[in-house]
Amino acid sequence: MFDPRKFIVIGGTGNHDLDAHVLREINKLGHTELEFSHLDIDLYPDREDAFEIQEYEKLSGRHVIIFQSVYDVSLKERFLTLIWAAKYQYKARSVIAVVPFMIYRRQERAEKEKEINRNRMFIHQGIVRKRGLRSGT
């Protein structure tokens, strides 16, 4: 049986209006009351991202759902950072990614040999980071 207390939802910075709409639909269909946990993203003076998950202690042992549209390289990095932090820094039981819009979405066709498959590269980056492997493996 689905227990909403085992889940926590984080809305990234890609398209919060879309994220909120999707979560409302999930709640309506699933008869749940899942809510977004607050995420602060600011910039240091040198333009580096400053991340804070306000209720980070709630992530431990729970399934974390991250909503994040990824339509440019900076959002891709934020997305990978959130996944890593949820799983390894805050000890989430699992991480579920909801990606309504994904970068490189037109670059995934294996039959186009001459085209660099950047979509698969993006997925591989997440796997390499997850496993702690060095690049090239």
Buried (B, 14 or more C-beta within 10 A) or exposed (E): EEEBEEBBBBBBBBBBEBBEEBBEEBBEEEEBEBEBBEBEBEEEEEEEEEEEBEEBEBBEEBBBBBBBBBBEEEBBEBBBBBBBBBBEEBEBBEBBBBBBEBBBEEBBEEEEEEEEBBBBEBBEBBEBBBEEEEEEE
